[in-house]
Amino acid sequence: MGRPKIISLYTGAGGLDYGFEAAGFDTTVAVEMDASCCETLRANRDWAVIERDITQVPSAEILEAGRLKRGEASVLIGGPPCQPFSKAGYWHKGDSLRLDDPRANTLAAYLRVLQDTLPHAFLLENVEGLAYAGKDEGLRLLLDAIEAINRKTKSKYRPVFQVLNAADFGVPQMRRRVIMIAARDGSSFAFPTPTHADDGEQMLLPGQQPHRNAWDALGDVEPEAGEDLEMRGAWADLLPSIPEGSNYLFHTERGKGLPLFGWRRRYWSFLLKLAKNLPSWTIQAQPGPAIGPFHWDNRRLSMRELCRLQTFPDDVRIVGSRVSVQRQVGNAVPSLLAEVVAREVRSQLLGLKPLRGELKLLPPNRSPTPPPERVAAVPKKFRKLVGQHEAHPGTGKGYGAVERERELRA
C-alpha cells in the first residue's frame, strides 16, 4: 500500500495538510477559493489545487483531480470557515447569527463532499465556539447530517469530537480547536492524551514535558531583509512600556502600570506582547494596528516567526502582502497538532503501522530562556489618560452589546 491519500477542503495555506504530510500522508487534491492561499500552495507543494468556491465544485471533479474513485480516499480533511461560530464575533456583538450566517453553508458543502466521496475517515476542524453549550446548533447540524449520510450510503461514520489546545501537544501557541473524527466502518477513535503542560500551573504527569514556549519557536529566527515590521497607529509608542507577557491591562487600575484604560474595556489582544518563557497567544488572522501578539522587541511578527508559531515546516513560504500573510497564517491549523492527530488516524482507523520517534514538526527545547527585555517609561503624550476609568460591566453589558440590543428592539 502506498502513502494514504487525502482530499483537502478549505485548505487555506495548508496547515492541516503539512501536519498530515509529516505523518506520511499525501494530499492528492486541495480545494481553496482564496487566490493568495492557492498561490502559496502552488509555490510550496505539487498538489492538484482547485481554485474555486467549494459550493461551485462538483464532488466528481474533486475525485477526478485527485485521481481517486469514490471510497478510495484515506481521509477527507478540512476546516470550514469558522467566523459564524467564533468567540470573537460573539464578544464583539453580544451574539452571533451563527447558522443564519451564510458562511455557515460551508458546513453543508463539506458534508456533501463527504457523502459523495465516502473516504475511509474524515477530520473536520473548527473553532471552539462550534461546541459552546447552548449555542451548539452547528454541532447538532453536523451530527444529524452525518447520521443521514449513514442511512443513505450504508456507511457507519460515528463521529467523536474533542476540544484540543495545541499547546498541550508541543505547539508553542495557545490555540483551542474542535476536532471531529470518524471512520466509515464505524471504528472507534481515541484522541491522543496531552504530551505537554504548564509546569507552573500543575504537576506534570509521567511522560509529559513543559509547554514549548515562544523562545523555543523563535530563538534562532531573524526577520528577512526588507520586511516592514514596524508597529504603527495611535498606540505604537505605548507598546515598549508593557512588559513581556502582558497587554493593555498592565496600564489599568488593577495592573502595575499607570491607569490609562478601564479594566477589560478592550480586546484581550490589545497591545498584547509575547513572553519568551510562555507559549504565544492565538495568532490573529485580521488584527488591527494595535492587536497582538507582538514580538518582545516591540514590533510585528515576521512571516517566518508567524509560521514557526503555527509549526509550519521551515521549507514553507507564505506568498502575498503583509496583510495576506497574516490572514493566511492566522486562519491555519497548527501543523504539529495535525501531525499528532494524523499519527493516531493512520494507526487507529487505517490499520497502518504506527510511526515511532520524534514528531517532525516539534520545536526544539532552547532552554535556558533569556530574561525579559527592559520596559520603557510611558511616553508623555499618553500621561493625559491617567485617571479613573470605568471597568467593563460584564458579558452582554458592554457598549457594543447595548447598542446591538437597542438596534434589535428598534
Order of alpha helices (4+ residues) and beta strands (2+ residues): beta-alpha-beta-alpha-beta-alpha-beta-alpha-alpha-beta-alpha-beta-beta-beta-beta-alpha-alpha-alpha-alpha-alpha
